[in-house]
């Protein structure tokens, strides 16, 4: 049962335009959400995160929006650049009984930004 | 500030063998998590170590075991390797109260 879902396996946008990557989750216990970017043969790179008490977090060209009632979040990249081409993973976490946090990941969306 | 490092980068083993993967956490981080990423999948949580003790485990059999050392570096050991263990193994470190986990480059394990 996939608790974090990224329903679009791929996305293609033109350089300079907006990229919108979507993520849905099912577990209402998740209280922190993160976006990672991954190039082939490298580990994931942390991009941006958001706490469940917020609905928006912005960092430069990257903005994450959270809609708790819809259990939906999205990552906006404006303007998109060819160097943004990578696989983007949405991850969610909740604090467990042992006071630890594990990340639950989506399957990723492959973004291609065309010059 | 030194980032997360992992060794080796690639490894080829045969079924039934044992493997040890190593991870050095980012300076200032005392928590290490291990993930397995199969091709076309998101990373799957294996376990987490905090202050040298296992602090949470995912759905992996006991032949997956780990250690954390006083300097917070960590090892992942896999016994009796199976073909399905072929994957990218990722190590991530985080601070005690940090939400964000920072990843190393991974170790690509191939089991033949």
HADDOCK unambig.tbl for C-alpha pairs under 7 A between the chains (distance, minus, plus):
assign (segid A and resid 42 and name CA) (segid B and resid 105 and name CA) 4.70 0.50 0.50
assign (segid A and resid 42 and name CA) (segid B and resid 106 and name CA) 6.59 0.50 0.50
assign (segid A and resid 43 and name CA) (segid B and resid 90 and name CA) 6.77 0.50 0.50
assign (segid A and resid 43 and name CA) (segid B and resid 103 and name CA) 5.69 0.50 0.50
assign (segid A and resid 43 and name CA) (segid B and resid 104 and name CA) 5.44 0.50 0.50
assign (segid A and resid 43 and name CA) (segid B and resid 105 and name CA) 4.10 0.50 0.50
assign (segid A and resid 43 and name CA) (segid B and resid 106 and name CA) 5.60 0.50 0.50
assign (segid A and resid 44 and name CA) (segid B and resid 103 and name CA) 6.01 0.50 0.50
assign (segid A and resid 45 and name CA) (segid B and resid 103 and name CA) 6.75 0.50 0.50
assign (segid A and resid 46 and name CA) (segid B and resid 102 and name CA) 6.59 0.50 0.50
assign (segid A and resid 98 and name CA) (segid B and resid 55 and name CA) 6.31 0.50 0.50
assign (segid A and resid 98 and name CA) (segid B and resid 56 and name CA) 6.72 0.50 0.50
assign (segid A and resid 100 and name CA) (segid B and resid 55 and name CA) 6.28 0.50 0.50
assign (segid A and resid 100 and name CA) (segid B and resid 56 and name CA) 6.59 0.50 0.50
assign (segid A and resid 102 and name CA) (segid B and resid 45 and name CA) 6.68 0.50 0.50
assign (segid A and resid 103 and name CA) (segid B and resid 45 and name CA) 6.99 0.50 0.50
assign (segid A and resid 105 and name CA) (segid B and resid 42 and name CA) 5.47 0.50 0.50
assign (segid A and resid 105 and name CA) (segid B and resid 43 and name CA) 6.26 0.50 0.50
assign (segid A and resid 106 and name CA) (segid B and resid 42 and name CA) 5.64 0.50 0.50
assign (segid A and resid 107 and name CA) (segid B and resid 41 and name CA) 5.13 0.50 0.50
assign (segid A and resid 107 and name CA) (segid B and resid 42 and name CA) 4.53 0.50 0.50
assign (segid A and resid 108 and name CA) (segid B and resid 42 and name CA) 6.55 0.50 0.50
